[in-house]
Amino acid sequence: MASAPQQQSQLPLFYNALEPLSSEAHANYRARAMDSAPFLVNQHTIPITVDEFTLAQRFMPIVFTAGDDAIPIALMGLNEGVNVFIGDDGKLLENNFYVPAYVRRYPYMLARLRPDAQELSLCFDPTSEALGNFDDGEPLFADGQPTELVKNVLAFNESFEQAGARTNQFMGELREMGLLMEGEVSIQPEGAEQPFVYRGFQMVNEEKLADLRGDQLRKIHKNGMLPLLYAHLFSLPLMRDIFARQVQLGKMPVPELTI
């Protein structure tokens, strides 16, 4: 049975509504394979987990949001409303690209149906065109039981939640060691009168990282944090590539902007 709809302001990025997936209410529902993601067209930042750092850093800069409750994000554009990897039709502009797990899990997600609930339930966004009472597509249920598709979706979402927990732990360690600092990047394109300056994000302080005590360095080496920190740092030069892509696409930013 569906619970009361959640207010849009309480919903995560991309989700317009959430409804628990039910073998009764959605017995005849099917899932269509989607070859585009219109919800990504104007989205320039995507949350990512630490499990994805080594893959994502090859294609997108990884930074951290501002504030005390910072989370890691991948930049698909430097300016709000600009995504240099997605065309206006919602399709990827290149085949060789890593799509973050946050995007791939949509329109599903695990959520608590009530604030006091202990268990997470598999839910979906009923406004998505990927699921519905269609004549085509893969069935979600057969004889009242979830199909292999739903089992795989559930497994993926459970893995995503576990990666999210690891990410929270990682961010807690970063805050405890005081390794984050306010980020800033200045890009001076040829022919421009003044540089384009981007702020409003956080990054790892390389000087503090280099000055860590031996016991701290051993700790982050053993717990796997060190390669993640360097994946983040190695990805930062890609901000200039993203800027160049925006220029090529005719989506020229204006100076002094916040990510």
C-alpha positions in Angstrom: 0.0 0.0 0.0 1.4 3.4 -0.9 2.2 5.8 1.8 1.3 9.5 1.8 3.3 11.3 -1.0 6.4 13.1 0.2 6.7 16.8 -0.4 9.0 17.7 -3.3 11.3 19.8 -1.1 12.1 16.6 0.9 13.0 14.5 -2.1 16.5 13.9 -3.4 17.8 15.3 -6.7 15.9 14.2 -9.8 12.9 12.7 -7.9 9.5 14.4 -8.2 7.7 11.9 -6.1 8.3 8.5 -4.4 6.0 5.5 -4.3 6.8 2.1 -2.7 7.0 -0.7 -5.3 4.2 -3.2 -4.6 3.3 -6.5 -6.1 -0.4 -5.6 -5.7 -0.5 -2.0 -6.9 2.0 -2.5 -9.7 1.3 -6.1 -10.6 1.0 -5.2 -14.3 3.8 -2.7 -14.4 6.7 -3.0 -16.9 10.1 -1.3 -17.2 11.2 0.2 -20.5 14.8 0.6 -21.5 15.6 4.3 -21.7 18.2 5.6 -24.1 18.1 9.2 -22.8 18.0 11.0 -19.5 16.2 14.3 -19.9 16.6 15.1 -16.2 20.3 15.4 -16.7 20.3 18.0 -19.5 20.6 21.0 -17.2 22.3 19.3 -14.2 26.0 20.3 -13.7 26.7 18.4 -10.5 26.1 14.8 -9.5 26.6 13.2 -6.1 29.1 10.3 -6.2 30.3 7.7 -3.7 33.9 6.9 -2.8 33.5 3.6 -4.6 33.4 5.6 -7.8 36.3 8.0 -7.4 38.9 6.0 -9.4 36.5 5.6 -12.3 34.9 9.1 -12.3 38.2 10.9 -12.0 39.1 9.9 -15.5 36.2 11.9 -16.9 35.0 14.5 -14.4 36.5 16.7 -11.7 35.6 15.5 -8.2 35.1 18.2 -5.5 33.2 18.6 -2.3 30.2 20.7 -1.6 30.5 23.8 0.7 29.5 23.7 4.4 30.0 21.3 7.3 27.9 18.5 5.8 29.9 18.3 2.6 29.5 15.5 0.1 31.6 14.5 -2.9 30.2 15.6 -6.3 31.3 15.1 -9.9 31.2 18.1 -12.1 29.5 17.6 -15.5 29.7 21.4 -16.0 31.1 24.4 -14.2 28.0 26.5 -14.4 24.5 25.9 -13.2 22.3 24.7 -16.0 25.2 23.5 -18.1 26.1 19.8 -18.7 28.8 19.3 -21.3 28.3 15.5 -21.5 24.6 15.4 -22.3 22.9 16.7 -25.4 19.7 18.7 -25.5 17.9 15.4 -26.2 19.2 13.8 -23.0 21.6 11.5 -24.7 25.3 11.1 -23.9 27.5 13.0 -26.3 30.2 10.3 -26.1 30.1 6.6 -25.6 33.3 6.3 -23.5 32.0 7.9 -20.3 31.4 6.9 -16.7 27.8 7.5 -15.6 27.6 7.9 -11.8 25.6 5.3 -9.9 23.3 8.1 -8.5 22.1 8.6 -12.1 21.9 4.9 -12.9 19.7 4.0 -9.9 16.9 6.5 -11.1 13.9 6.1 -11.0 14.4 3.6 -8.1 15.7 4.2 -4.6 15.6 2.7 -1.2 13.7 4.9 1.3 12.0 4.7 4.7 8.2 4.8 4.3 7.8 6.4 7.7 10.3 8.5 9.8 10.3 5.8 12.5 10.7 2.9 10.1 13.8 0.8 10.6 13.8 -0.9 7.2 14.3 0.6 3.8 11.8 -0.2 1.1 12.3 -0.2 -2.7 10.5 2.8 -4.1 10.3 4.5 -7.5 9.4 7.9 -9.0 5.9 7.4 -10.5 6.5 10.5 -12.8 9.3 8.6 -14.6 8.5 7.4 -18.1 10.6 4.3 -17.5 7.9 2.5 -15.4 4.2 2.0 -16.0 1.3 -0.2 -17.1 2.8 -0.6 -20.6 2.2 -3.3 -23.2 6.0 -3.4 -23.9 9.0 -3.7 -21.6 10.1 -6.1 -18.9 7.6 -7.1 -16.3 8.3 -6.2 -12.7 6.3 -9.0 -11.2 5.2 -12.5 -12.2 2.7 -14.6 -10.2 2.8 -12.0 -7.5 6.6 -12.3 -7.1 9.4 -9.9 -8.1 11.1 -10.8 -11.4 14.8 -11.1 -11.8 14.8 -7.4 -13.0 13.4 -6.2 -9.7 15.9 -8.5 -7.7 18.8 -6.9 -9.6 17.5 -3.4 -9.1 17.1 -4.1 -5.3 20.7 -5.5 -5.2 22.0 -2.5 -7.0 20.2 -0.1 -4.6 21.5 -2.0 -1.6 25.0 -1.7 -2.9 24.5 2.0 -3.5 23.4 2.5 0.1 26.4 0.6 1.4 28.7 2.8 -0.7 26.9 5.8 0.7 27.7 4.6 4.3 31.4 4.2 3.3 31.2 7.7 1.8 29.8 9.2 5.0 32.6 7.5 7.0 35.2 8.9 4.5 33.8 12.4 4.9 33.8 12.1 8.7 37.5 11.2 8.6 38.2 14.2 6.3 36.5 16.6 8.7 38.3 15.1 11.7 41.7 15.5 10.1 40.8 19.0 8.9 41.9 18.3 5.3 39.2 20.2 3.5 39.6 23.8 2.5 37.7 26.3 0.4 38.4 25.7 -3.3 39.0 28.2 -6.0 40.0 27.9 -9.6 40.9 30.7 -12.0 40.8 30.1 -15.8 42.2 32.7 -18.2 41.1 31.8 -21.7 43.0 33.3 -24.6 41.6 36.7 -25.6 39.6 37.2 -22.4 40.1 40.5 -20.5 39.8 38.9 -17.1 39.9 35.3 -15.7 36.9 33.2 -14.9 36.9 32.5 -11.2 35.0 29.6 -9.7 34.4 29.2 -5.9 31.7 27.7 -3.7 33.2 24.2 -3.4 35.8 22.5 -1.2 38.9 20.5 -2.0 41.7 18.7 -0.2 44.4 20.9 1.2 47.6 19.3 -0.3 49.9 21.1 2.2 48.0 19.6 5.1 48.0 16.2 3.5 51.7 16.4 3.0 52.2 17.4 6.6 50.2 14.6 8.2 51.9 12.9 11.1 53.3 9.4 10.4 50.5 7.7 12.4 47.8 9.6 10.5 49.4 8.8 7.1 49.6 5.1 8.0 46.0 5.2 9.0 44.7 6.6 5.8 47.0 4.3 3.8 45.6 1.2 5.6 42.0 2.2 5.4 42.1 3.0 1.7 41.6 6.8 2.0 44.9 7.8 0.5 44.3 6.7 -3.1 40.8 8.3 -2.9 42.3 11.6 -1.9 44.7 11.5 -4.8 42.0 10.5 -7.2 40.2 13.7 -6.2 43.3 15.8 -6.6 44.3 14.2 -9.9 40.8 15.0 -11.2 40.9 18.8 -10.6 42.8 19.7 -13.8 39.7 18.4 -15.7 38.0 21.6 -14.6 39.8 23.3 -17.4 38.7 20.7 -19.9 35.1 21.2 -18.8 35.5 24.9 -19.3 36.9 24.3 -22.8 33.9 22.0 -23.6 31.5 24.8 -22.5 33.2 27.2 -24.8 33.0 24.8 -27.7 29.3 24.2 -27.1 28.6 27.9 -27.0 27.7 27.9 -23.4 30.2 30.5 -22.4 30.1 31.3 -18.6 30.5 34.8 -17.1 33.3 35.6 -14.6 33.1 35.2 -10.9 30.7 32.3 -10.5 29.9 29.8 -7.8 29.7 26.0 -8.5 
